[in-house]
Amino acid sequence: MTQNMRKLVIVCPNEILGDITEAFLDAAPALPGFTSFAANGHGHDFAAASAAEHVRGHVSRHCIWMILREPEVKHAFDVLRAATRSPHVAYWIEPVLEFGHIQP
């Protein structure tokens, strides 16, 4: 069941999270559900950071996790690229070893 499944991880600025999630929810053909949550970005390049982020020592970001079948990954990227061209969006893809739901 999990053969050829991938986890797409997207890290984006908070300001464009709504554009990305709306695009994913409105995608045709439909994409599977996803999880999003607040995160803190740490690194050496703070050129685009706000004054508050400089003081805190991290930038505010959001992460989006989506489990996809391998053929769906290209479609998800097409939807993402249509939603934003921000150079501050990072992504990576991980293999999924197992995926399911806990059942009684």
N, C-alpha and C positions, 0 to 999 in steps of 0.2 A: 504493500500500500504506500510506503514512503519512498519507493524507488524513484529516483530522479526528482525529488522534492528539494526546494531551495528556500532559504530564509533570506529575504531582501531586507537589509537594514539601511535606513535613510536617516541622516542627521541634518536638520535644517534650522535656520533662524526662526524664532517664534513668530515673526511678522508674516511669514509665508506658509505657516502650517495650515491655515484655513484653506488657502488656495490648493495645496497639495491634497489634503484630505477630501475636499469637495470634489476634486477631479477624480480621485480614486473611487469615491462613492457613486459618481455619475458615469463612470466608464462603461462603454459598450464595445465589446461584450463585457459583462460584469466581472470585476475582480473579486477575489475572496475578501473576507473581513481582515482587519489589521488591528494592531495595538499601537497606541501612541502614548508617550509619557514625557514629562519634563526631564531635562538632563543639564549638566554643566560641562562645558567644553574647556579643556585645559591644554595649553600648548605655548609655543613661543611667538606666534604671530598674533599680536593684539592690535594690529593697525586699524581694523574696523570696529574695535570694541568701544562701547560707550564709557564715559567717565566712571559711572558706577561699576561697570564690569572691570575696569582697570583697578579700582579700589578692592573689589572682591577677589580679583585674581583669576576669574573665569568668565566665560561668556555663556549666556543663557541660550539653550538650544532645545529642540524637541527631537525625539527619536520615534521612528515609525518602523514597526516590525510586521512583515507580511510573509506568510508561508505560501509558496506557489509551486505548481508543477513546473518543471524546467521550461516547457514551451510557453508558459504564461509570463515568464520574466521579461521577454522583449516587449510584450504588450504593456506591462507595468511601466517599463522605462519610457515607452512612447507616451503614455499618459503623464508621467512625471515631467518629461521634457516639454510637453505642451502646456503644463501648469506653471512651470518656472524655468528660467535660464540662469538662476542665481549661481554665481561661482562659489557661494558659501554653503552649497548643498553637497554633503559627502555621502557616499554609499559604499556598501560592500555586499557580497553574496556568500552565504555559508551553506554547506551541505546539511540536509536534515537527515539524521540517522533514524529517527522514529517520530511519528506524529499521530496523535489520537486523542480520544476523550475518555475520562474515567467513567466507567459505568458500574452500577451496582451489581 
